[in-house]
Amino acid sequence: MKIKIARSLAALLLANTLCAEELNTVVVEGAQESYFEESSSSMKVESSDREIPYTVSVTKGRLIEDLQAQKIEDTFDYTTGVTKVGKNADAIMIRGFDIDLENIKVNGMPGLISRMGSPSTANVERIEVVKGPTSVLYGLMEPGGLVNIVTKRPQSKQKTTFETSLQTYMSNGVSGFGEDNGVTTTLDTTGPITENLFYRFIAVGEKLNSYRENVDFENIHIYPSILWNASDNTSLLVALEYGHEDGSADDGLFVANHDISTAANLDIVYQEEGDFDNDEGIGLDINLDHFIDDNLFVNFDWRSVFHTDDRKLFENKSVNQGATVSDTTLTRRSRHQFNKRDWHSFDTNLNLDTIIADMKHNLTLGLAGTYRKTDFDRITMGGDVTPNIGIYNPVHGGTSVNTQKNRRKTEYFSSGVYLQDKISITDKLTFVGSSRVDKTKIDFECLRGPCIENTTKTSTDFVGSIGTIYNINDIFSIYGSFGQSYDPSSAERVDDFGNPLDTEKSKQYEIGTKINLSKEFNTGISLYKINKENVAESSAGGNYELTGEVESKGIELEVQWLPTSNWQFKSGYAYNKAEYVSGKSVGNTQALTPEVTAYLFTRYNIPQKIYDGRLGLSTGLTYRDEIYTSSSESTRVQLPSYTRVDIGAYYSINDWDFSLNIENLADKKYYESGRADNRIYSGEPRKLTINIKRTF
């Protein structure tokens, strides 16, 4: 299958080349905006792709619109080396490693206003995914990579858009046309208040009915912002975010005998109708840029987030194998958990362009700090629901003995200093070196038991990265890099002697090549190996020990091409092998890591006007290899590989834009992710989305 996918991508590339030669003679009406964009996240300063010795995938707003991606997660199938592995905001796999909330940044700063669901794209200008360890510039995080959400900014020209999206499913036996519907309405207005003061206001309302029975969502998001250009050298941006999300709790399907073929119909739900997953969050961003002179500027960023999530449900706990598959049942337990998160971070850096030893240096010296407080209250936890619920014909209801469990408060204090030097050794050779030292203190307090005793953990962590890129000519470049990351273990995890665990450490080696012809043609190939050490595993005493190590290695290929001004495509291929190389799970495959993922998205605009408007058509193909829901052979379920086909049609006339997107055209039944055998999450069946936008 891996060979077939690679051959298919090669055939598509050849076909695109041949067709491009014919289309070059056509007079074009529907010129497209290139999907290519250079990244500012990988080195915290604007840099050409030919100066960056790392791999970065950028999803522009143009592609987000063409995909009709309502959530950040809707773009991952079309991002090389990135896999969606669950329902939460941080349910993302990059280069074989799960990420957490620290790996997701908003304009380079940590903290999301939602956790239960993926963030809305309404306020997103582009999404940058920096592959591999990035702790040297951004602090503690998992080693797979960084997702940076770059938000929309106020503009100097008055513009208002009003947009409505309508969705429904068209799947026989799951959700027929018009049975489960959704509507999303977005207002985006921006413009000048005075000559130097600009505003932007974005508001989004969603009411969505899932194909899953009694699973519905009602969400509100508001994004106001103000930009003040105090002078030619100084600007201040203040932005707010507010999100309120009310959703039905849904733990997915379960299976008998660890066999996915025994799963019930996709619309079956084992939670109660009133079970819920709710989110509410407020975010504040402050950004100050000041140019002292042409070669020296200072940047200051602050982000605060106040977030709560509330989860109440009969959750999936364990599978009880029956004499037959039909007799298999699920044990559920009563759970009600209320979580609070306060997140306050700053990052300030000084950037200097200078000449040292006849070489151009771009120096970045930064100071960063974070205070984060979590308060996790298990209001109800652990009471099994009786009776158990059947696999195919679930009878809802039941009772449980509700017991109040623990309440845990953790405070994180982190401060760090980093230095980066980008050196233009020659016109063709660039060297980048970075280093960082961070001090972290974690205070854990048990507000209500049972939980471990109050404890404090401190650590000092040093990380670095080096890389070089050589431009062979104006088109071809080769590069190599080494990077490190760190992630302090939770203060709640201790060894059998009651001592806190050491910090998890990771390192990556990467080599690659880039082809940058122009914004019309860009491609990159990279090979990498990541080792994550000090992975905590359960100890004989019921605590933890640092015996595990995970190794992930692979290759990635990404191509963006605009063969003619009215036709372009973006494609990617990733091969990854992630497994435990030491510890109790040695030899086991890392959970939820596909060996092969691939995609192709292409859009073609008809070069002649149709009824005075412009018509475009798109096709998307995504492929994901088989995955396992656990790294343990005794508990895992194999989820089969799948290929999904998406199509779209777009029509623009005057100030109106219309689009029709069909996701999963063939109505393929597939499973995206899961945990062991008791939580299996299916992909959406055939879904139709109609979008109408008016620009004023």
C-alpha positions as CSV (number, residue, x, y, z in Angstrom):
1,M,0.0,0.0,0.0
2,K,2.8,2.4,0.8
3,I,4.4,1.8,-2.6
4,K,1.0,2.4,-4.3
5,I,0.5,5.7,-2.5
6,A,3.9,6.9,-3.5
7,R,3.3,5.8,-7.1
8,S,-0.1,7.6,-7.1
9,L,1.5,10.8,-6.0
10,A,4.2,10.6,-8.7
11,A,1.5,9.9,-11.3
12,L,-0.5,12.9,-10.2
13,L,2.6,15.1,-10.3
14,L,3.3,13.9,-13.9
15,A,-0.3,14.5,-15.0
16,N,-0.3,18.0,-13.5
17,T,2.9,18.8,-15.4
18,L,1.5,17.6,-18.8
19,C,-1.8,19.4,-18.3
20,A,0.0,22.6,-17.2
21,E,1.7,22.7,-20.6
22,E,-1.6,22.7,-22.4
23,L,-3.3,25.3,-20.1
24,N,-0.5,27.8,-20.4
25,T,-2.0,29.0,-23.8
26,V,-5.4,29.9,-22.2
27,V,-6.4,33.5,-21.5
28,V,-7.1,33.4,-17.7
29,E,-9.9,35.1,-15.9
30,G,-9.8,33.2,-12.6
31,A,-6.2,33.8,-11.3
32,Q,-5.6,32.2,-7.9
33,E,-3.7,33.3,-4.9
34,S,-0.8,31.0,-4.2
35,Y,-1.1,28.6,-1.2
36,F,2.6,29.1,-0.4
37,E,3.6,31.4,2.5
38,E,6.8,31.8,4.4
39,S,7.0,31.2,8.1
40,S,7.8,33.6,10.9
41,S,7.3,31.1,13.7
42,S,10.4,28.9,13.2
43,M,12.9,31.7,14.1
44,K,10.6,34.4,15.7
45,V,11.7,36.8,13.0
46,E,10.7,37.2,9.3
47,S,13.0,34.9,7.3
48,S,13.1,33.6,3.8
49,D,12.4,29.9,3.4
50,R,15.9,29.7,1.9
51,E,17.4,30.8,5.3
52,I,15.5,28.3,7.5
53,P,17.2,25.0,8.2
54,Y,14.0,23.4,9.5
55,T,10.7,22.0,8.1
56,V,7.7,24.2,8.4
57,S,4.2,23.6,6.9
58,V,2.0,26.7,6.5
59,T,-1.7,26.6,5.8
60,K,-2.9,29.9,4.5
61,G,-6.3,31.5,4.9
62,R,-6.9,30.9,1.2
63,L,-6.6,27.2,1.6
64,I,-8.6,27.2,4.8
65,E,-11.4,28.9,2.8
66,D,-11.1,26.4,-0.1
67,L,-11.4,23.5,2.4
68,Q,-14.3,25.2,4.2
69,A,-12.5,24.3,7.4
70,Q,-14.6,25.5,10.3
71,K,-12.1,24.3,12.9
72,I,-8.4,24.1,13.1
73,E,-8.6,20.3,13.1
74,D,-10.3,20.4,9.7
75,T,-6.9,21.4,8.1
76,F,-4.8,18.6,9.6
77,D,-5.7,16.0,6.9
78,Y,-4.0,18.4,4.4
79,T,-0.9,19.1,6.5
80,T,2.1,16.9,6.0
81,G,3.1,14.8,8.9
82,V,0.1,15.9,11.1
83,T,-2.6,13.5,12.3
84,K,-5.8,14.2,14.2
85,V,-6.1,11.7,17.1
86,G,-9.1,12.6,19.1
87,K,-11.7,15.2,19.9
88,N,-9.9,17.7,22.2
89,A,-8.1,20.8,21.1
90,D,-4.7,19.2,21.6
91,A,-5.6,15.8,20.1
92,I,-2.8,16.1,17.5
93,M,0.0,13.9,16.5
94,I,3.1,15.4,14.8
95,R,6.0,13.2,13.7
96,G,4.9,10.3,15.8
97,F,4.4,12.2,19.1
98,D,1.2,13.4,20.9
99,I,1.3,17.1,21.6
100,D,-0.3,18.9,24.5
101,L,-1.6,22.4,25.1
102,E,1.9,23.8,25.5
103,N,2.6,22.9,21.8
104,I,-0.3,25.1,20.5
105,K,0.5,28.8,20.4
106,V,-1.6,31.8,19.5
107,N,0.7,34.3,17.8
108,G,3.6,32.5,19.4
109,M,2.1,32.6,23.0
110,P,0.6,29.7,25.0
111,G,-3.0,29.3,26.1
112,L,-6.2,28.4,24.3
113,I,-9.7,29.5,25.3
114,S,-11.1,26.1,24.5
115,R,-10.0,22.5,25.4
116,M,-13.0,20.2,24.6
117,G,-13.1,21.2,21.0
118,S,-10.7,22.4,18.3
119,P,-10.4,26.2,17.9
120,S,-12.5,28.1,15.4
121,T,-10.8,29.3,12.2
122,A,-12.9,32.5,12.0
123,N,-10.1,34.6,13.5
124,V,-7.2,32.7,11.7
125,E,-5.0,34.3,9.1
126,R,-2.8,31.2,8.8
127,I,-1.6,28.1,10.7
128,E,2.1,27.4,10.9
129,V,3.4,23.9,12.0
130,V,7.1,23.9,12.9
131,K,8.3,20.3,12.8
132,G,10.4,18.8,15.6
133,P,11.7,20.2,19.0
134,T,11.2,23.9,19.4
135,S,11.8,24.4,23.1
136,V,14.8,26.7,22.4
137,L,12.6,29.6,21.4
138,Y,9.2,28.6,23.0
139,G,10.0,26.8,26.2
140,L,8.7,23.4,27.5
141,M,6.8,21.2,25.1
142,E,6.5,17.8,23.5
143,P,9.1,17.1,20.7
144,G,6.9,16.4,17.7
145,G,6.4,20.1,16.7
146,L,4.7,23.4,17.3
147,V,1.3,24.6,16.0
148,N,1.2,28.4,15.8
149,I,-2.2,30.0,15.1
150,V,-1.6,33.4,13.5
151,T,-4.7,35.5,14.0
152,K,-6.3,38.2,11.8
153,R,-5.3,41.8,12.5
154,P,-7.1,45.1,12.0
155,Q,-6.8,46.6,8.5
156,S,-6.5,50.2,7.3
157,K,-9.2,49.7,4.6
158,Q,-12.8,49.4,5.5
159,K,-14.2,46.0,4.8
160,T,-17.1,43.9,6.2
161,T,-18.0,40.3,5.4
162,F,-21.1,38.5,6.4
163,E,-21.0,34.7,6.0
164,T,-23.3,31.8,6.6
165,S,-22.5,28.1,6.3
166,L,-25.2,25.4,6.2
167,Q,-24.3,21.7,6.6
168,T,-26.1,18.4,6.5
169,Y,-25.2,14.7,6.0
170,M,-26.0,12.4,3.2
171,S,-25.3,8.9,4.5
172,N,-27.7,6.0,4.2
173,G,-28.2,4.2,7.5
174,V,-26.4,6.9,9.5
175,S,-27.8,10.3,8.8
176,G,-29.9,11.1,5.8
177,F,-30.2,14.4,3.9
178,G,-31.8,17.0,6.2
179,E,-31.9,14.8,9.3
180,D,-28.9,16.3,11.2
181,N,-28.1,19.9,10.2
182,G,-25.9,22.8,11.2
183,V,-25.6,26.5,10.7
184,T,-22.6,28.8,11.3
185,T,-22.9,32.5,10.9
186,T,-19.8,34.9,10.9
187,L,-19.5,38.6,10.9
188,D,-16.0,40.1,10.2
189,T,-15.7,43.9,10.0
190,T,-12.5,46.0,10.0
191,G,-11.3,49.4,9.1
192,P,-9.9,52.8,10.4
193,I,-11.2,54.7,13.4
194,T,-8.7,57.5,12.9
195,E,-5.7,57.9,10.7
196,N,-3.5,55.8,13.0
197,L,-6.1,53.7,14.9
198,F,-7.8,50.6,13.4
199,Y,-10.3,48.1,14.6
200,R,-11.5,44.5,13.8
201,F,-14.5,42.7,15.2
202,I,-15.3,39.1,14.5
203,A,-18.3,37.2,15.9
204,V,-19.3,33.6,15.2
205,G,-22.4,31.7,16.2
206,E,-22.7,27.9,15.6
207,K,-25.6,25.5,16.1
208,L,-24.5,22.0,14.9
209,N,-26.2,18.6,15.0
210,S,-23.8,15.7,14.7
211,Y,-24.5,12.5,12.8
212,R,-24.2,10.8,16.2
213,E,-27.5,10.4,18.0
214,N,-28.3,13.3,20.4
215,V,-24.9,14.8,20.0
216,D,-25.2,18.6,19.4
217,F,-23.1,21.7,19.8
218,E,-23.9,25.4,20.4
219,N,-20.9,27.7,20.3
220,I,-20.2,31.5,20.4
221,H,-16.9,33.1,19.7
222,I,-16.1,36.9,19.7
223,Y,-12.8,38.4,18.7
224,P,-12.4,42.2,19.0
225,S,-9.0,43.9,18.4
226,I,-7.5,47.4,18.2
227,L,-4.3,48.3,16.4
228,W,-2.6,51.7,17.1
229,N,0.3,52.8,14.9
230,A,1.7,55.4,17.3
231,S,4.4,56.4,14.9
232,D,6.2,55.0,11.9
233,N,8.4,53.0,14.3
234,T,5.9,51.9,17.0
235,S,2.7,49.9,16.9
236,L,0.5,48.4,19.7
237,L,-2.0,45.7,19.2
238,V,-4.6,44.7,21.8
239,A,-6.9,41.8,21.1
240,L,-9.5,39.9,23.1
241,E,-11.0,36.4,22.6
242,Y,-14.2,35.1,24.1
243,G,-15.5,31.6,23.6
244,H,-18.5,29.7,25.0
245,E,-19.1,26.1,23.9
246,D,-21.9,23.9,25.0
247,G,-21.5,20.3,23.6
248,S,-22.9,16.9,24.2
249,A,-20.5,14.4,25.8
250,D,-19.5,11.6,23.5
251,D,-17.0,8.9,24.2
252,G,-17.4,7.1,20.9
253,L,-18.0,3.4,20.2
254,F,-16.6,0.3,21.8
255,V,-15.7,-3.1,20.2
256,A,-15.8,-6.8,21.2
257,N,-12.7,-9.0,21.1
258,H,-10.5,-6.0,20.1
259,D,-12.0,-6.3,16.6
260,I,-13.1,-3.1,14.9
261,S,-15.4,-5.1,12.6
262,T,-17.7,-5.6,15.7
263,A,-18.3,-1.9,16.2
264,A,-21.9,-0.7,16.2
265,N,-23.4,1.6,13.6
266,L,-21.7,5.0,13.5
267,D,-24.7,6.9,15.0
268,I,-24.9,4.7,18.2
269,V,-24.0,6.7,21.4
270,Y,-23.6,5.2,24.8
271,Q,-23.8,8.4,26.8
272,E,-27.0,9.9,28.2
273,E,-28.9,12.6,26.3
274,G,-28.2,15.2,29.0
275,D,-24.4,14.5,29.4
276,F,-22.3,17.4,28.4
277,D,-18.8,18.8,27.7
278,N,-18.8,22.6,28.1
279,D,-16.0,25.2,27.7
280,E,-15.7,28.9,28.4
281,G,-12.7,31.0,28.0
282,I,-11.4,34.6,27.8
283,G,-8.1,35.6,26.3
284,L,-6.2,38.9,26.2
285,D,-3.3,39.5,23.8
286,I,-1.0,42.6,23.9
287,N,1.7,43.1,21.3
288,L,4.1,46.0,21.1
289,D,6.7,46.5,18.3
290,H,9.2,49.3,18.4
291,F,12.0,50.0,15.8
292,I,14.8,51.8,17.5
293,D,16.5,52.2,14.2
294,D,16.7,50.3,10.9
295,N,18.8,47.6,12.4
296,L,17.4,47.3,15.9
297,F,13.9,46.6,17.2
298,V,12.2,45.3,20.3
299,N,9.1,43.1,20.5
300,F,6.9,42.5,23.6
301,D,4.1,40.0,23.8
302,W,1.7,39.3,26.6
303,R,-1.1,36.7,26.7
304,S,-3.6,35.9,29.5
305,V,-6.2,33.2,29.4
306,F,-8.9,32.4,31.9
307,H,-10.6,29.1,31.1
308,T,-13.0,26.6,32.6
309,D,-14.4,23.3,31.3
310,D,-17.2,21.3,32.8
311,R,-17.7,17.6,32.0
312,K,-20.6,15.5,33.3
313,L,-21.4,12.1,31.9
314,F,-21.6,8.3,32.2
315,E,-18.2,7.7,30.6
316,N,-17.0,4.6,28.8
317,K,-14.9,2.6,31.3
318,S,-14.3,-1.1,30.3
319,V,-15.6,-3.8,27.9
320,N,-17.2,-7.0,29.2
321,Q,-16.7,-9.7,26.6
322,G,-19.9,-11.8,26.1
323,A,-20.3,-15.4,24.9
324,T,-21.1,-13.8,21.6
325,V,-20.4,-10.4,20.1
326,S,-24.1,-9.4,20.6
327,D,-23.8,-10.2,24.3
328,T,-20.8,-7.9,24.9
329,T,-21.5,-5.0,27.1
330,L,-19.9,-1.8,28.3
331,T,-19.3,-0.7,31.9
332,R,-19.8,3.0,32.3
333,R,-18.9,5.1,35.3
334,S,-20.4,8.4,36.6
335,R,-18.0,11.3,36.2
336,H,-18.4,15.0,36.8
337,Q,-15.3,17.1,36.6
338,F,-14.9,20.9,36.7
339,N,-11.5,22.4,35.7
340,K,-10.1,25.9,35.9
341,R,-7.0,27.1,34.1
342,D,-5.4,30.6,34.4
343,W,-2.5,31.2,32.0
344,H,-0.3,34.3,32.0
345,S,2.8,34.5,29.8
346,F,5.1,37.2,28.4
347,D,7.9,37.1,25.8
348,T,10.1,40.1,25.0
349,N,13.0,40.0,22.6
350,L,15.6,42.4,21.1
351,N,16.5,41.9,17.5
352,L,19.7,43.3,16.1
353,D,21.1,43.2,12.5
354,T,24.9,43.8,12.5
355,I,28.2,42.9,10.9
356,I,30.7,40.8,12.8
357,A,33.9,39.6,11.1
358,D,32.6,40.6,7.7
359,M,29.5,38.4,8.2
360,K,25.9,39.5,8.6
361,H,24.4,38.5,12.0
362,N,20.7,38.6,12.9
363,L,20.8,38.4,16.7
364,T,17.7,37.7,18.9
365,L,18.0,37.9,22.7
366,G,14.8,37.1,24.5
367,L,13.3,36.8,28.0
368,A,10.2,34.8,28.7
369,G,8.1,33.9,31.7
370,T,4.9,31.9,32.4
371,Y,2.6,31.5,35.3
372,R,-0.1,28.8,35.0
373,K,-2.6,27.6,37.6
374,T,-4.8,24.6,37.3
375,D,-7.6,23.6,39.6
376,F,-9.1,20.2,38.8
377,D,-12.1,19.2,40.8
378,R,-13.5,15.7,40.6
379,I,-16.9,16.4,41.9
380,T,-18.0,12.9,41.1
381,M,-15.8,10.0,40.0
382,G,-15.7,6.3,39.9
383,G,-19.2,5.0,40.6
384,D,-20.0,2.2,38.1
385,V,-23.4,2.6,36.4
386,T,-25.7,-0.4,36.6
387,P,-26.9,-2.1,34.6
388,N,-24.2,-2.3,31.9
389,I,-25.1,-1.2,28.4
390,G,-25.3,-3.4,25.2
391,I,-23.1,-3.0,22.1
392,Y,-25.8,-2.9,19.4
393,N,-29.1,-2.1,21.1
394,P,-28.1,0.1,24.1
395,V,-30.8,0.8,26.7
396,H,-29.9,4.1,28.3
397,G,-30.5,5.0,31.9
398,G,-29.1,3.4,35.0
399,T,-27.9,4.3,38.4
400,S,-24.6,4.8,40.2
401,V,-23.3,5.5,43.7
402,N,-21.8,9.0,43.3
403,T,-18.7,9.7,45.4
404,Q,-16.9,13.0,45.6
405,K,-13.2,12.5,44.7
406,N,-10.1,14.6,44.9
407,R,-9.5,18.3,44.1
408,R,-5.9,19.2,42.9
409,K,-4.3,22.6,42.4
410,T,-1.0,23.0,40.6
411,E,0.9,26.2,40.1
412,Y,3.6,26.4,37.4
413,F,6.3,29.1,37.5
414,S,8.7,29.3,34.5
415,S,11.3,31.8,33.4
416,G,13.8,31.6,30.6
417,V,16.4,33.4,28.6
418,Y,17.2,32.5,25.0
419,L,19.7,33.7,22.4
420,Q,19.6,33.0,18.6
421,D,22.2,34.1,16.0
422,K,21.4,33.7,12.3
423,I,24.7,34.2,10.5
424,S,25.0,34.8,6.7
425,I,28.5,33.2,6.3
426,T,28.3,33.8,2.6
427,D,25.6,34.8,0.2
428,K,24.7,31.1,-0.1
429,L,25.5,29.7,3.3
430,T,23.5,30.5,6.5
431,F,24.1,29.2,10.0
432,V,21.6,29.3,12.8
433,G,22.6,28.7,16.5
434,S,20.3,29.0,19.5
435,S,20.4,28.2,23.2
436,R,18.1,28.6,26.1
437,V,18.1,28.1,29.9
438,D,14.8,27.7,31.8
439,K,14.0,27.5,35.5
440,T,10.7,25.8,36.4
441,K,9.0,25.5,39.7
442,I,5.9,23.4,40.2
443,D,3.8,23.5,43.4
444,F,1.2,20.8,43.8
445,E,-1.5,21.0,46.5
446,C,-4.1,18.4,47.4
447,L,-7.1,20.4,48.3
448,R,-9.2,17.3,48.8
449,G,-8.1,13.7,48.9
450,P,-7.3,11.1,48.0
451,C,-4.1,12.3,46.2
452,I,-0.4,12.5,46.9
453,E,1.0,14.8,49.5
454,N,1.7,18.4,48.7
455,T,4.9,18.7,46.9
456,T,7.2,21.1,45.1
457,K,9.4,20.3,42.1
458,T,12.1,22.5,40.7
459,S,14.3,22.1,37.6
460,T,16.8,23.9,35.5
461,D,16.9,22.9,31.9
462,F,19.3,23.8,29.1
463,V,18.5,23.2,25.4
464,G,20.0,24.2,22.2
465,S,19.7,23.9,18.4
466,I,22.0,24.4,15.5
467,G,21.3,24.3,11.8
468,T,22.8,25.3,8.4
469,I,21.3,25.7,5.0
470,Y,23.3,26.0,1.7
471,N,21.7,27.5,-1.4
472,I,23.2,25.6,-4.3
473,N,21.7,28.1,-6.7
474,D,18.7,30.4,-6.9
475,I,16.4,27.4,-6.7
476,F,17.9,24.4,-4.8
477,S,18.9,24.4,-1.1
478,I,20.1,21.7,1.2
479,Y,20.0,21.9,5.0
480,G,20.7,20.0,8.2
481,S,19.8,20.7,11.9
482,F,19.9,19.4,15.4
483,G,17.3,20.5,18.0
484,Q,16.3,19.7,21.6
485,S,13.2,20.0,23.7
486,Y,12.3,19.5,27.3
487,D,9.0,18.8,29.2
488,P,9.1,18.7,33.1
489,S,7.1,15.8,34.5
490,S,4.0,16.6,36.5
491,A,4.7,17.1,40.2
492,E,2.0,14.5,40.9
493,R,4.2,11.8,39.4
494,V,6.7,10.5,41.9
495,D,8.9,7.4,42.1
496,D,8.7,4.7,44.7
497,F,10.7,6.8,47.1
498,G,8.4,9.8,46.8
499,N,10.9,11.8,44.7
500,P,9.7,13.9,41.7
501,L,10.6,12.6,38.3
502,D,13.3,14.2,36.1
503,T,12.5,16.2,33.1
504,E,11.6,14.4,29.8
505,K,14.3,15.3,27.2
506,S,14.2,14.9,23.4
507,K,16.5,15.5,20.5
508,Q,16.1,15.5,16.7
509,Y,18.5,15.2,13.8
510,E,17.2,16.3,10.4
511,I,18.5,16.8,6.9
512,G,16.6,17.9,3.9
513,T,16.4,19.8,0.6
514,K,14.2,22.6,-0.6
515,I,13.2,23.8,-4.1
516,N,12.0,27.4,-4.1
517,L,11.3,28.5,-7.7
518,S,8.9,31.3,-6.7
519,K,5.5,31.5,-5.0
520,E,4.3,29.3,-7.9
521,F,6.5,26.3,-7.1
522,N,7.9,25.1,-3.8
523,T,8.8,21.7,-2.5
524,G,10.7,20.1,0.3
525,I,12.0,16.7,1.3
526,S,13.2,16.0,4.9
527,L,14.5,13.0,6.8
528,Y,14.5,13.1,10.6
529,K,15.0,11.0,13.7
530,I,13.6,12.0,17.2
531,N,14.5,10.3,20.5
532,K,12.4,11.1,23.6
533,E,14.1,10.0,26.8
534,N,13.0,9.8,30.5
535,V,9.5,8.5,29.5
536,A,7.6,7.7,32.7
537,E,6.2,4.1,33.1
538,S,4.4,2.5,36.0
539,S,6.7,1.0,38.7
540,A,6.4,-2.1,40.8
541,G,5.4,0.1,43.8
542,G,2.4,1.6,41.9
543,N,4.2,4.9,41.2
544,Y,6.5,5.8,38.2
545,E,10.0,5.2,37.0
546,L,11.9,6.7,34.1
547,T,12.7,3.6,32.0
548,G,11.0,4.4,28.7
549,E,12.4,5.8,25.5
550,V,10.6,6.4,22.2
551,E,12.3,6.7,18.8
552,S,10.5,8.2,15.8
553,K,12.1,8.5,12.4
554,G,10.7,9.2,9.0
555,I,10.6,11.1,5.8
556,E,8.4,13.9,4.6
557,L,7.7,15.3,1.1
558,E,5.6,18.4,0.4
559,V,4.9,20.1,-2.9
560,Q,3.0,23.3,-3.7
561,W,2.6,24.2,-7.4
562,L,0.7,26.8,-9.4
563,P,1.3,25.5,-12.9
564,T,-0.9,28.2,-14.4
565,S,-2.4,31.3,-12.8
566,N,-5.9,29.6,-12.5
567,W,-4.8,26.1,-11.4
568,Q,-2.8,24.9,-8.4
569,F,-2.3,22.0,-6.1
570,K,-0.7,21.1,-2.8
571,S,0.3,17.6,-1.9
572,G,2.2,15.8,0.9
573,Y,3.6,12.4,1.8
574,A,4.9,11.3,5.2
575,Y,6.4,8.1,6.4
576,N,7.0,7.6,10.1
577,K,8.0,4.7,12.3
578,A,7.6,5.4,16.0
579,E,8.3,2.7,18.6
580,Y,9.6,2.1,22.1
581,V,13.3,1.3,22.1
582,S,13.6,0.8,25.8
583,G,11.4,0.2,28.8
584,K,8.5,-2.1,29.5
585,S,6.9,-1.5,26.0
586,V,10.2,-2.0,24.0
587,G,9.4,-3.0,20.5
588,N,5.8,-1.8,20.6
589,T,4.5,0.7,18.2
590,Q,3.5,4.1,19.6
591,A,-0.2,4.4,19.9
592,L,-2.1,6.3,17.1
593,T,0.9,6.7,14.8
594,P,0.3,5.8,11.2
595,E,3.3,4.8,9.1
596,V,2.1,6.5,6.0
597,T,-0.1,9.6,5.5
598,A,-0.6,11.4,2.2
599,Y,-2.8,14.0,0.6
600,L,-3.5,16.0,-2.5
601,F,-5.6,19.1,-2.9
602,T,-6.1,20.8,-6.2
603,R,-8.3,23.7,-7.3
604,Y,-9.0,24.7,-10.9
605,N,-10.7,28.0,-11.9
606,I,-12.5,28.0,-15.2
607,P,-10.6,30.5,-17.3
608,Q,-13.8,32.0,-18.8
609,K,-16.5,33.9,-17.0
610,I,-19.7,31.9,-16.4
611,Y,-22.8,34.2,-16.3
612,D,-20.4,37.1,-15.5
613,G,-19.0,35.2,-12.5
614,R,-16.0,33.0,-11.8
615,L,-16.3,29.3,-11.3
616,G,-13.8,27.1,-9.5
617,L,-13.6,23.4,-8.8
618,S,-11.6,21.4,-6.3
619,T,-10.7,17.9,-5.4
620,G,-9.0,16.6,-2.3
621,L,-7.6,13.1,-1.5
622,T,-6.4,12.1,1.9
623,Y,-4.8,8.8,3.0
624,R,-4.0,7.5,6.4
625,D,-2.4,4.1,7.2
626,E,-3.6,1.7,9.8
627,I,-3.1,2.7,13.5
628,Y,-3.3,1.0,16.9
629,T,-5.3,2.5,19.7
630,S,-2.7,1.5,22.3
631,S,1.0,0.7,22.5
632,S,0.2,-2.5,24.4
633,E,-0.6,-5.5,22.2
634,S,-3.0,-6.9,24.8
635,T,-5.3,-3.8,24.8
636,R,-5.0,-2.3,21.4
637,V,-7.5,-2.3,18.5
638,Q,-6.3,-2.0,14.9
639,L,-8.0,0.8,13.0
640,P,-7.9,0.2,9.2
641,S,-6.3,2.5,6.7
642,Y,-8.5,4.6,4.6
643,T,-8.7,7.0,1.6
644,R,-11.2,9.9,1.6
645,V,-12.3,12.0,-1.3
646,D,-13.5,15.6,-0.9
647,I,-14.8,17.9,-3.6
648,G,-15.8,21.5,-3.8
649,A,-17.3,24.1,-6.2
650,Y,-16.9,27.9,-5.9
651,Y,-18.7,30.7,-7.6
652,S,-18.0,34.4,-7.2
653,I,-19.9,37.3,-8.7
654,N,-19.5,41.0,-7.8
655,D,-19.4,41.0,-3.9
656,W,-20.9,37.6,-3.5
657,D,-19.1,34.3,-2.9
658,F,-20.8,30.9,-2.9
659,S,-19.3,27.5,-2.3
660,L,-20.4,23.9,-2.1
661,N,-18.2,21.3,-0.4
662,I,-18.8,17.6,0.0
663,E,-16.5,15.9,2.4
664,N,-16.2,12.1,2.1
665,L,-17.8,11.9,-1.3
666,A,-17.9,8.1,-1.4
667,D,-19.4,7.9,2.1
668,K,-16.5,5.8,3.3
669,K,-16.8,4.3,6.8
670,Y,-13.5,5.0,8.6
671,Y,-12.2,5.4,12.2
672,E,-10.0,8.4,13.1
673,S,-8.7,7.4,16.5
674,G,-9.4,5.7,19.8
675,R,-8.2,4.5,23.2
676,A,-7.9,0.8,23.9
677,D,-11.1,-1.0,23.0
678,N,-13.6,1.2,24.8
679,R,-13.4,4.6,23.0
680,I,-13.3,4.4,19.2
681,Y,-13.9,7.6,17.3
682,S,-15.3,7.4,13.7
683,G,-14.7,9.8,10.9
684,E,-17.7,11.8,9.6
685,P,-19.9,10.2,6.9
686,R,-20.7,12.1,3.7
687,K,-21.2,15.8,4.6
688,L,-22.4,18.6,2.5
689,T,-21.6,22.3,3.3
690,I,-23.0,25.3,1.5
691,N,-21.3,28.6,2.2
692,I,-22.6,32.1,1.3
693,K,-20.5,35.2,1.8
694,R,-21.2,38.9,1.1
695,T,-18.5,41.5,1.2
696,F,-19.4,45.1,1.8
